[in-house]
Amino acid sequence: MADEDSTGGYGAAAGRSGGRRRRPRSARRRALTALVWTTAGMVLLGGLGLGFVYFKLNGNISGIDINAALGTDRPEDTGNGSMDILVMGSDSRSGDNARFGGDDNGTARADTAMIVHVNKDRDKASIVSIPRDTMVQRPSCDKGEGKTAPAARQAMFNESYQVGGPACAVKTVESMTDIRMDHYIEVDFSGFKNLIDTLGGVDVTVRKPIKDKDSHLDLSAGTHSLNGEQSLGLVRTRHAVGDGSDLGRIQLQQAFIRALMDQVNSIGLFGNPKKLFDLADTATSSLTTDSELDSVGDLTGLAKTLKGIKSDDIRMVTMPVEYDPANPNRVLPMERKSRQVWTAVKHDRPIPKSATKNTAGDESDIDGVVR
């Protein structure tokens, strides 16, 4: 991973490539497409040219009109040509997701949240993970059916999704960062599992045994080819690594994303139309996006925009936080350092190293567990 990256939000047209430098094609440059899990199979769909394929895949995708839901109560678009996408993993316990463990209250929460920031030249990106246990000021949110969830001065970040769904999650992130999210992409647990199985698994090297009864993961030290359920267990593990907090889980997720990139590159996915279609069918079946990405054409445009980014041009960080002295199971934003991160992202500049140094998310030993 590069230590310093340019960062950014999104202009109006995902498929526009003006100003981007042409480079020789390579498998590594498709890395960010794999990173945003659910767009991994979209890059070559436009070349299939089959109407029934578009019809089928379009029917798979669920779209939410975030703009209509939030109206004008949002930050202004910076207009600098960068792109910001809120990518979330849904913690819904309904249907196929019910057997994956964890919370048992039957409600949906944001189990994973990442801001994917792509710079205006579309050649660098930054990923900022937001710990689900972060205590934040939650804005008031529309719950539907004429009901409103009142604002809260102290609420866990992942409760925003619970009380008001995707629109409330976006509103909370925008309130925290003062950055307008250009897009929203969500994948649920069962969809993530199926996506990995469609890929044929992901190879991960574990340096120390991991056994977590809550995530149902039991791995010995060594290299493993993880199937979908094992991969899901890895990205949900928290009690068996580090200090048992969500911060260790975030670093496991980031390590898995790097392994996923390598796997996509190694299997020649983008030269295999059948595999590509199978992946696209699986991915779109588990997707919820904003209404500007809820078609195959829109997702293909986004994927083509992202495919020029190499994995070495992606920097992954965790939002600067510290442990809550009143509750060791919660974390608090470090206001000055967090502002450094959000200011850099908003103005399409590299995130300074000083912003994440000596923060709780910077102190984990996960790199000694998984690579």
C-alpha positions, -999 to +999 in steps of 0.1 A: +000+000+000+012+035-007+018+057+024+004+088+008-025+091-017-045+117-034-081+115-024-115+127-036-153+126-041-173+123-074-183+143-104-216+139-121-207+113-147-192+080-134-182+069-169-164+101-179-127+097-183-115+132-193-081+140-181-071+105-170-037+094-182-036+063-203-014+035-190-006+000-201-034-023-188-025-047-160-044-069-136-034-048-106-051-018-120-085-035-116-080-037-078-104-010-066-132-025-087-127-056-066-124-035-034-159-021-039-171-057-037-203-054-055-190-037-086-162-063-092-180-081-120-192-050-139-162-039-159-168-058-191-206-061-190-211-034-215-191-055-240-216-084-237-241-065-258-270-088-248-303-071-240-315-100-218-284-098-197-290-061-190-327-069-183-319-097-158-291-078-140-311-046-138-339-065-122-315-077-095-306-043-082-324-024-054-322+014-056-328+041-030-333+077-039-310+093-014-313+127-029-351+127-025-348+113+010-324+140+023-334+169+002-314+200+007-302+191+042-268+181+029-233+195+024-226+213-009-208+193-036-172+205-037-172+206-075-136+195-077-142+164-098-135+139-070-158+111-059-170+098-025-189+065-021-203+053+012-199+015+011-217-005+038-221-041+049-256-047+062-260-064+096-296-074+089-306-106+108-336-114+086-339-141+060-307-158+049-287-135+072-303-148+104-278-177+109-246-156+108-245-148+145-238-117+165-266-093+175-298-111+182-323-082+184-337-088+149-328-053+137-306-041+108-273-023+116-243-011+097-217-038+104-191-023+081-188+012+068-161+027+045-158+060+027-142+052-007-127+084-020-114+086-056-094+116-067-103+138-096-077+122-119-092+087-111-057+073-104-056+073-066-080+064-038-083+065-001-105+042+021-115+055+055-132+029+077-156+041+104-158+019+135-193+008+142-188+014+179-180+051+175-201+074+196-214+102+174-239+130+172-267+115+152-290+139+133-327+135+132-338+110+105-370+101+087-381+066+097-409+065+071-447+064+076-445+099+089-423+090+118-390+107+127-361+095+148-350+124+170-314+136+169-291+121+196-261+137+211-244+104+219-253+073+198-233+045+183-226+051+146-242+018+134-275+027+151-280+053+123-287+025+099-309+008+124-332+037+130-334+052+096-318+029+070-294+039+043-306+075+041-299+080+078-265+064+075-256+088+047-270+117+066-249+108+097-217+104+077-223+137+060-230+154+094-197+139+108-175+148+078-192+178+061-186+158+029-214+151+004-216+114-005-220+110-042-230+074-041-241+046-017-234+009-021-246-018+003-241-056+004-256-079+030-240-109+047-256-136+026-247-117-006-211-113+005-209-150+013-223-159-021-200-135-039-169-151-024-182-186-033-188-174-069-152-162-070-140-196-059-127-186-025-100-162-013-065-173-002-054-159+032-023-166+053-029-167+090+002-164+112-016-172+144-046-195+150-080-177+150-109-192+169-140-170+174-172-187+185-193-156+177-182-154+141-179-192+138-143-190+125-117-216+134-084-213+115-050-228+122-018-210+114-010-213+077-025-205+043-061-212+038-085-209+008-115-194+025-150-201+012-178-176+015-188-185+050-152-186+063-145-152+046-176-138+063-164-152+096-130-135+091-144-100+083-167-103+113-142-116+138-133-093+167-131-112+200-103-136+189-078-110+177-062-079+192-080-064+221-114-078+210-126-044+198-141-033+164-108-017+156-091-051+152-120-063+130-115-033+107-079-042+102-089-078+094-114-065+069-087-044+053-063-074+052-091-095+036-097-068+009-061-069-001-063-107-004-095-103-024-078-080-048-050-105-054-076-133-059-095-114-085-063-107-104-050-143-102-081-161-116-082-140-148-118-129-140-119-102-166-110-125-194-137-151-185-171-139-197-190-168-181-173-162-147-178-125-151-215-129-157-219-153-128-202-128-105-223-099-118-255-119-113-245-128-077-233-093-069-263-074-082-287-098-064-273-086-031-269-050-040-286-019-027-274+013-042-285+049-046-308+055-075-280+069-096-263+035-096-293+011-098-287-001-133-261-022-151-252+008-172-246+031-142-225+004-124-205-003-155-197+034-159-186+035-123-164+004-127-148+017-158-140+049-140-123+030-111-104+004-131-074+027-138-065+026-101-037+003-090-038-014-056-005+005-047-025+037-052-050+029-025-045+039+011-066+023+038-070+041+072-093+040+102-111+071+113-090+086+142-106+075+174-097+069+211-112+046+236-141+060+256-130+064+292-166+059+303-170+026+283-140+006+270-164-011+244-169+023+227-146+047+209-148+085+205-137+106+175-104+124+180-118+157+168-086+174+156-072+144+139-105+135+124-108+170+110-074+165+093-087+134+076-120+149+065-104+182+053-079+163+032-107+142+017-129+171+010-102+191-008-089+161-027-055+160-010-035+131+005-045+122+041-015+132+062+003+105+082+000+126+113-038+123+112-038+086+120-006+083+141-010+075+178-048+067+174-066+036+188-070+022+153-032+026+147-022+004+176-036-030+167-013-060+161-035-075+134-007-073+108+010-100+129-020-123+126-032-121+089-014-112+057 
